[in-house]
Amino acid sequence: MAPTIKKGDLVLADKARADLIANGLYMVEHMRQRTVVRLILEPDGTVTRILDNVDRPNPEMSRERIEPYIIGTVFWIGGER
């Protein structure tokens, strides 16, 4: 997620807000690995994962595919700037 999140940054996520209700940063867990993803809700109901790496395409997926993995909404990122 660089440059949004740099190596060594601390990320806080609200586990009480694990529903995909708005565009933003979400903490997801898949196969015991946690990561932060930027998700955009499209008007047709699909979800686009926006990558900070402009050399890679932004994958689209169904809402049903991503929602089970969301464990919280990111609300704070801190580290050396």
C-alpha positions in Angstrom: 0.0 0.0 0.0 3.0 2.3 -0.2 3.0 5.3 -0.3 -0.3 5.3 1.7 1.1 2.9 4.2 4.9 2.5 4.6 6.9 -0.3 6.0 6.9 0.0 9.8 3.7 2.1 10.0 1.1 1.2 12.6 -2.5 0.7 11.3 -5.6 0.8 13.5 -8.9 -0.7 12.4 -12.3 -0.6 14.0 -13.5 -4.2 14.2 -17.0 -3.0 15.1 -17.2 -1.4 11.6 -16.6 -4.5 9.4 -19.4 -3.8 6.9 -18.6 -2.6 3.4 -20.7 0.6 3.4 -18.5 3.2 1.9 -15.4 3.7 -0.2 -12.3 3.5 2.0 -9.5 1.5 3.6 -10.4 -1.8 5.1 -8.5 -4.5 7.0 -9.0 -7.9 5.5 -7.9 -11.3 6.6 -7.4 -14.2 4.3 -5.6 -17.5 5.1 -4.5 -16.0 8.5 -2.8 -13.1 6.8 -4.0 -9.5 7.4 -3.7 -6.7 4.9 -5.1 -3.3 4.2 -7.0 -2.7 0.9 -8.7 0.3 -0.6 -12.1 -0.6 -1.8 -14.5 1.4 -4.0 -18.2 0.5 -4.3 -19.3 0.8 -7.9 -22.9 1.9 -8.9 -23.5 -1.6 -10.4 -22.8 -3.3 -7.0 -19.3 -4.5 -7.8 -16.3 -3.6 -5.7 -13.0 -2.4 -7.2 -9.8 -2.8 -5.2 -7.7 0.2 -5.9 -4.0 -0.5 -5.9 -1.3 2.2 -5.0 0.9 0.4 -7.6 -0.1 2.2 -10.9 1.6 -0.5 -12.9 -1.0 -3.1 -12.0 -4.7 -3.2 -13.0 -7.3 -2.5 -10.4 -9.2 -5.8 -9.9 -13.0 -5.9 -9.7 -14.9 -8.4 -7.7 -18.4 -9.1 -6.4 -19.4 -7.6 -3.0 -20.2 -11.2 -1.9 -16.7 -12.3 -2.6 -14.9 -9.7 -0.5 -17.3 -9.0 2.4 -16.5 -12.3 4.4 -12.9 -11.3 4.6 -13.4 -7.7 5.9 -12.5 -7.6 9.6 -12.6 -3.8 10.1 -12.4 -0.2 8.8 -9.0 1.5 9.0 -9.3 4.8 10.9 -5.7 5.6 11.7 -2.2 5.2 10.1 0.9 6.4 11.9 4.6 6.2 11.5 7.6 8.3 10.5 6.8 10.8 7.8 
